[in-house]
Amino acid sequence: MSAREAILNKVRSSLGTAPGDAARAEVVAKRLADAPAGVVPARGQLADKERVALFCEMAEKVSATIDRVKKRADVPKAVSAYLRSKNLPASVRMGADERLREMPWSGVKSLEVKSGPAGPEDEVGVSHALAGVAESGTIALHSGVDNPTTVNFLPEHHIVVVEAKDIAGDLETVFSSLRQKFGKGKMPRTLNLITGPSRSADIQQTLLLGAHGPRALHLVIVDGG
Amino acid sequence: MQITSPAFKANARGALADPHLQEALGHVRSGFIDKRQKAVDALPEFDALRDSARAIKDHTLAHLDLYLEAYEEKVKAAGGRVHWAETAADARSLILDICRAAGARTVTKGKSMITEEIGLNEFLEKEGIRPVETDLGEYIIQLRGEHPSHIIAPAVHLTKNQVEADFRRAHHHLPPTRDLSEPASLLSEAREVLRAEYFAADVGITGANFLVAETGSSVIVTNEGNGDLTQILPRVHIVVASIEKIVPTLADTSQILRVLARSATGQDMSVYTTVSTGPRRAEDPDGPEEYHVVLLDNGRSSMLGTEFQDMLRCIRCGACMNHCPVYHAVGGHAYGWVYPGPMGAVLTPSLIGVDKSGHLPNASTFCGRCEAVCPMHIPLPKMMRHWREREFARGLNPAAQRYGLKAWAFFARRPRLYHLAASFAIPALSAFGGAQRRFRYLPFAGGWTKHRDLPAPESRTFLQQWRDREAGKQEART
């Protein structure tokens, strides 16, 4: 008997059930198919403007910094201003996301834009979020050529573009938009839900930012198209 | 790891006399409790979410065989592999096989209690593979050759001065004059040292907070980002998880996530919640090329259907130990194995046997705070009582305690005799109590009077006094 069979048999005998119980199988199949929502906090259930405001408030509470711009074309200037304010070199790493690529990066003088996954030498990464979650100030990003996962973790500074229209009230909404994008029961290799910059309190309960991931998380929110 | 649970009493005495430990434990008492309370108070739905989370786990455990099968199918569909392990030894050898096939010499590790449970680090070292812990706390205790003393804050028993000494000893390639007086400089140094390790590793091993049957995903929740670098940079990602980590859907995961971080650290969400499904896709520019899940039973299937099934709802948030007066006093190492605090007092006897760990369910004041704060409503004190009963039934307690309990039970079952005996004993004790009204020493109660005085009773029993009081009231009314 394989270990698989042995474990499943032990589970069944402890539960007092036998394989092939159609009623139990149906309960499980239905739950997996329906994926019922449970308790969704009222906190995020707001009108558009208030929802974006809550997102900003929650993200700032966890030490993310926020810049709001009117349109996509304003993003490169906002990125450049951030780099200058932090005395960072004029060089960013980003993936192939079209929404990022279409922005007028060449309009910002002497800014180097490197494409592809991040490496140890990259100090600043730029990503485009799939969504934001207002209830906790979280952003959602997924793996792929558009926004490689290494860009989220290796650079010391992570700049993430979030469109106001993509900011949801709750986590459940983000999971359903993923379901629409990838199909029911299918997922990208990695989904990152990120809430503030990296931190640790492992030494004497002293909270410090910048453990292994980015020391700073800067969100650029695009309010219009 | 070596089990020292049978020596709990000696461990606890040592812990109470250790000034570094007592200083460090002060941070537990002040840190976790207020943060949790603030986060809980800020979410009106917190209690409803606890009920929802409990219902999800109860439902999953009742259908665990079916959810495991559904989960495995989805992992395979996404290009991953599931390896089933009945015991810790099985899991170790499965992991070794995967590492050998990958030609691994260095393995980075995200924080994982399950790999502590199976003693993975010692095993890999013996087999010539170098495991590198990447969580800051885990890294520190690995340098010290220790084990975690807390399930979410593994180095909570240490002070920064101790960490500084460890870093100076281990990182001897760095200038000895460097300033390491503050936690921030210690963190920066660990970050730098470990960066190189992530890139050098051939295999990355993480645990899982959840396994999602709907999608075949594993979920890890961290604050540092080390678990992510561990799983995206090496060529092979191995997830080690026990069978009760299964949840049906992503919607169910959201429910439990909302109580997990709040209960653990008082955060609304941990910084990184990462959902991983299979290896990198053909078009992906990064991520692991292989994705393996080692699914471990190690005694859990035998807990199903018993009075200990509820323990399998545990999501390892650590709230029970953060609120436990016994844990506050002695720290985690005194418990003598992987899982400390109230959850350990219940889980350890299930996993290594009550004969070796009978002291743990006895090391409780039954104050009930652990159950009150448990996000999964696990009745921890009740289950500790079950272990005490089993220990008694199997004759594992010391003889004096057993005879004492039997003598007490003889009287307790005969109320008239009990009251008669008490009506003689209480005035006698009262008379011998002396002017101080307390005993420095009392025969047969040395275990108590060795450490503190026993107050002498009033001259009459409680029931006698109660009767007089009620009679007095009656008189006053008439």
HADDOCK unambig.tbl for C-alpha pairs under 7 A between the chains (distance, minus, plus):
assign (segid A and resid 3 and name CA) (segid B and resid 84 and name CA) 5.69 0.50 0.50
assign (segid A and resid 3 and name CA) (segid B and resid 85 and name CA) 6.12 0.50 0.50
assign (segid A and resid 3 and name CA) (segid B and resid 86 and name CA) 6.12 0.50 0.50
assign (segid A and resid 4 and name CA) (segid B and resid 84 and name CA) 5.34 0.50 0.50
assign (segid A and resid 7 and name CA) (segid B and resid 86 and name CA) 6.45 0.50 0.50
assign (segid A and resid 7 and name CA) (segid B and resid 297 and name CA) 6.91 0.50 0.50
assign (segid A and resid 8 and name CA) (segid B and resid 65 and name CA) 5.62 0.50 0.50
assign (segid A and resid 10 and name CA) (segid B and resid 301 and name CA) 5.94 0.50 0.50
assign (segid A and resid 11 and name CA) (segid B and resid 65 and name CA) 6.19 0.50 0.50
assign (segid A and resid 11 and name CA) (segid B and resid 301 and name CA) 5.01 0.50 0.50
assign (segid A and resid 12 and name CA) (segid B and resid 65 and name CA) 6.53 0.50 0.50
assign (segid A and resid 14 and name CA) (segid B and resid 301 and name CA) 6.77 0.50 0.50
assign (segid A and resid 14 and name CA) (segid B and resid 302 and name CA) 6.32 0.50 0.50
assign (segid A and resid 14 and name CA) (segid B and resid 304 and name CA) 5.51 0.50 0.50
assign (segid A and resid 14 and name CA) (segid B and resid 305 and name CA) 5.30 0.50 0.50
assign (segid A and resid 15 and name CA) (segid B and resid 62 and name CA) 6.88 0.50 0.50
assign (segid A and resid 15 and name CA) (segid B and resid 304 and name CA) 6.28 0.50 0.50
assign (segid A and resid 15 and name CA) (segid B and resid 305 and name CA) 5.33 0.50 0.50
assign (segid A and resid 25 and name CA) (segid B and resid 66 and name CA) 6.89 0.50 0.50
assign (segid A and resid 32 and name CA) (segid B and resid 214 and name CA) 5.68 0.50 0.50
assign (segid A and resid 32 and name CA) (segid B and resid 248 and name CA) 6.33 0.50 0.50
assign (segid A and resid 32 and name CA) (segid B and resid 249 and name CA) 6.39 0.50 0.50
assign (segid A and resid 35 and name CA) (segid B and resid 249 and name CA) 5.91 0.50 0.50
assign (segid A and resid 35 and name CA) (segid B and resid 251 and name CA) 6.27 0.50 0.50
assign (segid A and resid 36 and name CA) (segid B and resid 251 and name CA) 6.84 0.50 0.50
assign (segid A and resid 37 and name CA) (segid B and resid 251 and name CA) 5.62 0.50 0.50
assign (segid A and resid 38 and name CA) (segid B and resid 52 and name CA) 6.72 0.50 0.50
assign (segid A and resid 38 and name CA) (segid B and resid 255 and name CA) 6.64 0.50 0.50
assign (segid A and resid 39 and name CA) (segid B and resid 48 and name CA) 6.94 0.50 0.50
assign (segid A and resid 39 and name CA) (segid B and resid 49 and name CA) 6.05 0.50 0.50
assign (segid A and resid 39 and name CA) (segid B and resid 255 and name CA) 6.93 0.50 0.50
assign (segid A and resid 41 and name CA) (segid B and resid 45 and name CA) 6.09 0.50 0.50
assign (segid A and resid 117 and name CA) (segid B and resid 285 and name CA) 6.18 0.50 0.50
assign (segid A and resid 117 and name CA) (segid B and resid 286 and name CA) 6.56 0.50 0.50
assign (segid A and resid 136 and name CA) (segid B and resid 268 and name CA) 6.10 0.50 0.50
assign (segid A and resid 136 and name CA) (segid B and resid 269 and name CA) 6.57 0.50 0.50
assign (segid A and resid 144 and name CA) (segid B and resid 283 and name CA) 6.96 0.50 0.50
assign (segid A and resid 144 and name CA) (segid B and resid 284 and name CA) 4.69 0.50 0.50
assign (segid A and resid 144 and name CA) (segid B and resid 285 and name CA) 6.65 0.50 0.50
assign (segid A and resid 145 and name CA) (segid B and resid 283 and name CA) 6.85 0.50 0.50
assign (segid A and resid 145 and name CA) (segid B and resid 284 and name CA) 5.55 0.50 0.50
assign (segid A and resid 145 and name CA) (segid B and resid 285 and name CA) 5.85 0.50 0.50
assign (segid A and resid 148 and name CA) (segid B and resid 285 and name CA) 6.48 0.50 0.50
assign (segid A and resid 148 and name CA) (segid B and resid 286 and name CA) 6.42 0.50 0.50
assign (segid A and resid 149 and name CA) (segid B and resid 286 and name CA) 6.79 0.50 0.50
assign (segid A and resid 150 and name CA) (segid B and resid 286 and name CA) 6.88 0.50 0.50
assign (segid A and resid 153 and name CA) (segid B and resid 225 and name CA) 6.95 0.50 0.50
assign (segid A and resid 153 and name CA) (segid B and resid 229 and name CA) 6.92 0.50 0.50
assign (segid A and resid 171 and name CA) (segid B and resid 254 and name CA) 6.56 0.50 0.50
assign (segid A and resid 172 and name CA) (segid B and resid 251 and name CA) 6.03 0.50 0.50
assign (segid A and resid 172 and name CA) (segid B and resid 254 and name CA) 6.86 0.50 0.50
assign (segid A and resid 175 and name CA) (segid B and resid 250 and name CA) 6.99 0.50 0.50
assign (segid A and resid 185 and name CA) (segid B and resid 214 and name CA) 5.46 0.50 0.50
assign (segid A and resid 185 and name CA) (segid B and resid 215 and name CA) 4.55 0.50 0.50
assign (segid A and resid 186 and name CA) (segid B and resid 215 and name CA) 5.70 0.50 0.50
assign (segid A and resid 187 and name CA) (segid B and resid 215 and name CA) 6.68 0.50 0.50
assign (segid A and resid 187 and name CA) (segid B and resid 277 and name CA) 6.39 0.50 0.50
assign (segid A and resid 188 and name CA) (segid B and resid 277 and name CA) 6.66 0.50 0.50
assign (segid A and resid 189 and name CA) (segid B and resid 276 and name CA) 5.56 0.50 0.50
assign (segid A and resid 189 and name CA) (segid B and resid 277 and name CA) 4.79 0.50 0.50
assign (segid A and resid 189 and name CA) (segid B and resid 278 and name CA) 5.91 0.50 0.50
assign (segid A and resid 189 and name CA) (segid B and resid 279 and name CA) 6.29 0.50 0.50
assign (segid A and resid 189 and name CA) (segid B and resid 280 and name CA) 5.62 0.50 0.50
assign (segid A and resid 189 and name CA) (segid B and resid 281 and name CA) 6.75 0.50 0.50
assign (segid A and resid 190 and name CA) (segid B and resid 274 and name CA) 6.85 0.50 0.50
assign (segid A and resid 190 and name CA) (segid B and resid 275 and name CA) 5.66 0.50 0.50
assign (segid A and resid 190 and name CA) (segid B and resid 276 and name CA) 4.64 0.50 0.50
assign (segid A and resid 190 and name CA) (segid B and resid 277 and name CA) 6.41 0.50 0.50
assign (segid A and resid 191 and name CA) (segid B and resid 274 and name CA) 5.71 0.50 0.50
assign (segid A and resid 191 and name CA) (segid B and resid 275 and name CA) 4.97 0.50 0.50
assign (segid A and resid 191 and name CA) (segid B and resid 276 and name CA) 6.51 0.50 0.50
assign (segid A and resid 192 and name CA) (segid B and resid 272 and name CA) 6.81 0.50 0.50
assign (segid A and resid 192 and name CA) (segid B and resid 273 and name CA) 6.12 0.50 0.50
assign (segid A and resid 192 and name CA) (segid B and resid 274 and name CA) 4.74 0.50 0.50
assign (segid A and resid 192 and name CA) (segid B and resid 275 and name CA) 6.55 0.50 0.50
assign (segid A and resid 193 and name CA) (segid B and resid 272 and name CA) 5.84 0.50 0.50
assign (segid A and resid 193 and name CA) (segid B and resid 273 and name CA) 5.01 0.50 0.50
assign (segid A and resid 193 and name CA) (segid B and resid 274 and name CA) 6.11 0.50 0.50
assign (segid A and resid 194 and name CA) (segid B and resid 271 and name CA) 5.42 0.50 0.50
assign (segid A and resid 194 and name CA) (segid B and resid 272 and name CA) 4.93 0.50 0.50
assign (segid A and resid 194 and name CA) (segid B and resid 273 and name CA) 6.57 0.50 0.50
assign (segid A and resid 195 and name CA) (segid B and resid 269 and name CA) 6.64 0.50 0.50
assign (segid A and resid 195 and name CA) (segid B and resid 270 and name CA) 6.69 0.50 0.50
assign (segid A and resid 195 and name CA) (segid B and resid 271 and name CA) 4.42 0.50 0.50
assign (segid A and resid 195 and name CA) (segid B and resid 272 and name CA) 6.49 0.50 0.50
assign (segid A and resid 196 and name CA) (segid B and resid 271 and name CA) 5.77 0.50 0.50
assign (segid A and resid 197 and name CA) (segid B and resid 271 and name CA) 6.85 0.50 0.50
assign (segid A and resid 198 and name CA) (segid B and resid 223 and name CA) 5.81 0.50 0.50
assign (segid A and resid 198 and name CA) (segid B and resid 224 and name CA) 4.89 0.50 0.50
assign (segid A and resid 198 and name CA) (segid B and resid 225 and name CA) 6.10 0.50 0.50
assign (segid A and resid 198 and name CA) (segid B and resid 271 and name CA) 6.38 0.50 0.50
assign (segid A and resid 199 and name CA) (segid B and resid 223 and name CA) 5.49 0.50 0.50
assign (segid A and resid 199 and name CA) (segid B and resid 224 and name CA) 4.98 0.50 0.50
assign (segid A and resid 200 and name CA) (segid B and resid 223 and name CA) 6.30 0.50 0.50
assign (segid A and resid 200 and name CA) (segid B and resid 224 and name CA) 5.70 0.50 0.50
assign (segid A and resid 202 and name CA) (segid B and resid 136 and name CA) 6.40 0.50 0.50
assign (segid A and resid 202 and name CA) (segid B and resid 137 and name CA) 5.22 0.50 0.50
assign (segid A and resid 202 and name CA) (segid B and resid 153 and name CA) 6.01 0.50 0.50
assign (segid A and resid 202 and name CA) (segid B and resid 155 and name CA) 6.38 0.50 0.50
assign (segid A and resid 202 and name CA) (segid B and resid 156 and name CA) 6.68 0.50 0.50
assign (segid A and resid 203 and name CA) (segid B and resid 160 and name CA) 6.15 0.50 0.50
assign (segid A and resid 203 and name CA) (segid B and resid 183 and name CA) 6.23 0.50 0.50
assign (segid A and resid 204 and name CA) (segid B and resid 24 and name CA) 6.73 0.50 0.50
assign (segid A and resid 204 and name CA) (segid B and resid 27 and name CA) 6.36 0.50 0.50
assign (segid A and resid 204 and name CA) (segid B and resid 156 and name CA) 6.53 0.50 0.50
assign (segid A and resid 204 and name CA) (segid B and resid 159 and name CA) 5.98 0.50 0.50
assign (segid A and resid 204 and name CA) (segid B and resid 160 and name CA) 6.47 0.50 0.50
assign (segid A and resid 205 and name CA) (segid B and resid 27 and name CA) 6.33 0.50 0.50
assign (segid A and resid 205 and name CA) (segid B and resid 31 and name CA) 6.65 0.50 0.50
assign (segid A and resid 208 and name CA) (segid B and resid 184 and name CA) 6.60 0.50 0.50
assign (segid A and resid 211 and name CA) (segid B and resid 187 and name CA) 6.55 0.50 0.50
assign (segid A and resid 211 and name CA) (segid B and resid 191 and name CA) 6.34 0.50 0.50
assign (segid A and resid 211 and name CA) (segid B and resid 224 and name CA) 5.01 0.50 0.50
assign (segid A and resid 212 and name CA) (segid B and resid 191 and name CA) 5.74 0.50 0.50
assign (segid A and resid 212 and name CA) (segid B and resid 224 and name CA) 5.39 0.50 0.50
assign (segid A and resid 212 and name CA) (segid B and resid 225 and name CA) 5.33 0.50 0.50
assign (segid A and resid 212 and name CA) (segid B and resid 226 and name CA) 5.51 0.50 0.50
assign (segid A and resid 213 and name CA) (segid B and resid 224 and name CA) 6.19 0.50 0.50
assign (segid A and resid 213 and name CA) (segid B and resid 225 and name CA) 4.78 0.50 0.50
